[in-house]
Every structure is written in structure tokens, then in C-alpha cells.
Amino acid sequence: MNTARQVFLERGYEATTMAAIAEAAGVVVETIYRAFGGKAGLFKAVVEAAVAGGTARATVPIEERPAVQAIRAERDPRRQLELYAATQPGIHARFGPLFRVFVAAAAADPELAEVWKQLEAQRLWGSEHFARLLASSNALKPGLSMEQARDVLWTIASHSVHELLVVERDWSPERYRDWLGETLVAVLLRPARRRRVAGG
């Protein structure tokens, strides 16, 4: 998988051939076709491995990954969002170079455009599960539906937003992480109750 990722990054999607990847990996091209079905399928697997933090981690169901389990185990909704925000800089850093390959090729390649739709659907699914978790603890702002919370998570934590702030505006990963956590708390959660002042 690392070999395929490197070839895609070096040559771009359109110029990369399955034969070139097979040669670089030291396998016959039929092996790759059997495993991934084609170049778009292989690229999808490369992206999923990058997002997960490695090929082995990508095989673990999302709900069983340590970071997700830590969020689910936490009972404070604010802390849940902070834990979520802490995972995002690493994900975006690993995905960023592949994102730029995507942007360059997807518009002209219907098969790759379909892969993008599938990956975004997976991300939306994850956002929905997180939104349901927040809703189940009655943590969402009054009037904010689970569906709206899902869409907010999906949008604000998107790679496009990360690209604008970290790449275009030169934010540090730490500044982005803190902003993401604070923004999600402010937009999604009901305000914390103020403590009464004694004698007030």
C-alpha cells in the first residue's frame, strides 16, 4: 500500500499505471487487480489506509478503533468534541497530498469521482454516529436536530476547511485543533449552566 501511495503521489493519478505500481511493489499486475479491482479501487484503499493511519488500522471497523472508543467512553460532551478535534490534524496531514491528487483527477475520471462520493458517504456516516451520540446525552443545542449536527460535523471537519486554514492561511496543527474543538463546542452544544454565586 505504501508503494502504491508513493507512485500516485509522484506521478499523479492519471499518469500512474497498474503496471508501474506492480513493478514498484515487485508483484504481478494481476495480483493488484484481484485485490482491488482496478486503479480507482486501489486508490480508495490507499486513501482509507492514510486516513486510518496505516493498512492494518484500516482493516479495523471504525467503531472499534481506539480513538473512537475513547470518545464513546467519555461522558462529557465537550471533552468528546475535544478528543475528536485532536484526531483531525493527523488525519488531514496524512490525507492532504492524496487530496490534491484527487482534486486534479476526479473531475475528468468518473470512476474516481465515484470513489470520492463513497469516501464522503463514509465520513458522513461517521459524523452521523457522533451526532447521535451527542443527541443521546441531550447535549445538543435546543432546536438543533441530529441531522443538522451531523451536517455541521461533516462540514467543519472537512479536509477542504483544513486545507484553507492550515495550507492557505498557514495555521499550525495545534491552532487548527484548538479552533476545531472550540468551534464545534460553540456550534453544537447547549451552553453550560452558570454556577449561582452565593448570596446572589
Buried (B, 14 or more C-beta within 10 A) or exposed (E): BEBBBBBBBEBEBEEBEBEBBBBBBEEEBEEBBEEBEEBBBBBBBBBBBBBBBEBEBBEEEBEEBEBBEBBBEBEEBBBBBBBBBBBBBBBBEBBBEBBBBBEEBBEEBEEBBEBBEEBEEBBBEBBBBBBEBBBEEEBBBEEBEBEBBBBBBBEBBBBEBBBEBBBEEEBEBEBBBBBBBBBBBEBBBBEEEEEEEEEE
